[in-house]
């Protein structure tokens, strides 16, 4: 058995930003137009009028101030309200692979590894732009990596579940150096015309290098233990899928072909799941909350993270102990906790311990116990 370690991490951040004010202005223009177009039906009670969105609500309900996206013009166009991405031929890299190359390049540079030394690529994300061939195999080829590659999807927990898969293979010796990469184009499966959720998501790509600790050439994080758990729930759901056209009701661009959630229920049900998951994981590892210098949590909602931090530590976390990045990036699905880790881990000293924890659709929860070496 070999000791696995995270030896590098990288973040690709899209160039385009949408502030809450910009988002709300576009949404409200769309809603005003919708209400005017349906004025008669609204007057006789056949159609519900659309209520306006508000930047104050978004900030207080979520803590989100802005989000990065791959295309803002389409999202902010009241005639469209979803991203406009350019057509690509099959002979050029796909958009997810392109984002992944940037994040993987940064992670490999941090680990001081060449791409040829990688023998496993896992592309773990909430959605993949095509069914096959796997995006991971395209990334493997573009990087010039060896070994094998595969895609996986556990929604918001894709990254931590991917880390567990890679760490287990490094531990067993079946691979020596793995890349777990998370290109998340949440803007593509978000319903921007629904004020209940239009502010929640953003785009990003993260990557980590996982290899034997004995091979590490610089500062790294020992992966002491990983734990994944799932529990079926319909409270976060997207019904788009490959059988869509086979069903009588599957052709239209229905609301449930995009992200759907019962946010209040998710909030209430996922919080206890996550707090007890982290508590039990620490206990089984022989660690206590007092051992933790840092919590790199999934980035969905500020109050949710505040609650989990308090519950796990048994006190209000000190500034910096539980860093949030959601104010800048919004919810980036599986990449959120990895952005927090990548941007807020360099200052830790050898011996410092921390936990990466993701949670979301499925439901799914994944935790990774780390120690700076
Ligand atoms: N502006 C103004 N008012 C609004 C807005 C808005 N934008 N949106 C809603 N309102 C109104 C509502 O209509 C409601 O009005 P009323 O009281 O009259 O009915 C009122 O404000 C309160 O609304 P909510 O009850 O919805 O507000 P909450 O306080 O519950 O906040 C949140 C909503 C922020 C969504 C909150 O419930 C939350 O964060 N929940 C947790 C959600 C979560 O963590 N989900 C994880 C999902 S991510 C995941 O698993 C990955 C999925 C795969 C990726 C998908 C990519 C697209």
Boltz pocket constraint, residues with backbone or C-beta under 6 A from the ligand:
constraints:
  - pocket:
      binder: B
      contacts: [[A, 52], [A, 53], [A, 54], [A, 57], [A, 58], [A, 61], [A, 62], [A, 126], [A, 155], [A, 156], [A, 186], [A, 187], [A, 189], [A, 190], [A, 195], [A, 196], [A, 197], [A, 199], [A, 201], [A, 236], [A, 259], [A, 261], [A, 262], [A, 263], [A, 264], [A, 266], [A, 267], [A, 300], [A, 301], [A, 304], [A, 331], [A, 333], [A, 359], [A, 360], [A, 361], [A, 362]]
      max_distance: 6.0
